[in-house]
Amino acid sequence: MSTPQTTSPAPNSGTNGANGAFPADVLTFAAAYQAENALQPLLDATHRIFPTAQSIKVSVEEDPELRDNTQIVFEVQVAGLSLDQSRRARRQWNEVLLSIHRPTRKLLFCLLLKLKS
């Protein structure tokens, strides 16, 4: 689909949706499902939950195995998390997601966690 947007791991890096933190197709896809207001709060929460993230990429991706399943993927590359810590962080991310955006017919957002040693 698009070239993923990589954001700085610093939560106050000055990047946000209005300043181009999200690729155009991410904004278009989110707008089509009236979820564009969830992008920046979810990015901010991702920075808070994964403060040691080496990178965060946001892109629109189609699932190659499931027909008609396209989502906005927050791909987080992070080092130094144990399996237990990564599970807790994923749970926290999902809780924040549901507090920001309740899916209607379709799950629009996905966390892809890439753990590095």
C-alpha positions in Angstrom: 0.0 0.0 0.0 2.0 3.0 1.2 5.4 3.8 2.5 5.1 3.4 6.3 5.6 6.5 8.3 8.3 6.2 10.9 8.0 8.4 13.9 10.5 9.4 16.5 10.3 7.5 19.7 10.3 10.8 21.6 6.7 11.6 22.7 7.2 15.3 22.3 9.1 15.1 19.0 6.8 17.7 17.4 5.3 15.2 14.9 1.6 14.8 14.8 -1.2 14.1 12.3 -1.5 17.8 11.4 2.2 18.1 10.7 2.5 15.0 8.5 3.1 12.1 10.9 0.7 10.0 9.0 0.8 9.0 5.3 -2.0 10.3 3.2 -3.5 6.8 2.7 -3.6 6.3 6.5 -5.5 9.6 6.8 -7.9 8.7 3.9 -8.5 5.2 5.3 -9.2 6.5 8.8 -11.5 9.2 7.5 -13.5 6.7 5.5 -14.4 5.0 8.8 -14.7 8.2 10.8 -11.6 7.3 12.8 -9.2 10.0 11.9 -9.5 11.6 15.4 -8.1 8.4 16.9 -4.8 8.5 15.0 -2.9 11.1 17.1 -4.1 10.0 20.5 -3.2 6.4 19.6 0.2 7.4 18.4 0.7 9.4 21.6 -0.3 6.4 23.7 2.0 4.2 21.7 4.9 6.5 22.6 3.9 6.4 26.3 3.4 2.6 26.4 6.6 1.9 24.5 9.0 4.7 25.7 12.1 2.7 24.5 10.7 2.1 21.0 13.4 2.2 18.4 10.8 3.0 15.8 7.1 3.3 15.3 5.7 2.9 11.8 2.1 3.6 10.9 0.7 2.2 7.6 -2.4 0.8 5.9 -2.0 -2.9 5.3 -4.1 -5.5 3.7 -4.1 -9.0 5.3 -2.8 -11.4 2.6 -4.7 -14.3 4.2 -8.1 -12.7 5.0 -10.0 -11.2 2.1 -11.3 -7.6 2.7 -9.3 -7.1 5.9 -7.4 -3.9 5.7 -6.2 -2.2 8.9 -4.1 0.7 10.1 -1.0 -1.0 11.6 1.1 0.5 14.3 4.4 -1.4 14.0 6.6 -0.9 17.0 10.2 -2.1 17.2 11.4 -2.2 20.8 14.2 -3.8 22.6 14.6 -5.1 26.2 11.0 -6.2 26.9 10.4 -9.6 28.4 7.6 -11.7 27.0 5.5 -10.8 30.1 6.2 -7.1 29.7 5.3 -7.2 26.1 2.0 -9.0 26.9 1.2 -6.3 29.5 2.1 -3.5 27.1 0.0 -5.1 24.3 -3.0 -5.3 26.7 -2.5 -1.7 27.8 -2.4 -0.6 24.1 -5.6 -2.5 23.3 -7.3 -0.9 26.4 -6.2 2.6 25.2 -7.4 1.8 21.7 -10.9 0.8 22.9 -11.1 3.9 25.1 -10.2 6.1 22.1 -12.1 4.3 19.3 -14.8 1.7 19.6 -15.0 -0.4 16.4 -18.4 -0.5 14.8 -18.3 -3.1 12.0 -14.6 -3.6 11.5 -11.5 -3.6 13.6 -9.5 -0.7 12.1 -6.3 -0.7 14.2 -3.7 -3.3 14.8 -0.5 -3.4 16.9 2.5 -5.3 15.4 5.1 -5.6 18.1 8.7 -6.5 17.0 10.8 -7.4 19.9 14.6 -7.1 19.7 17.1 -8.5 22.1 
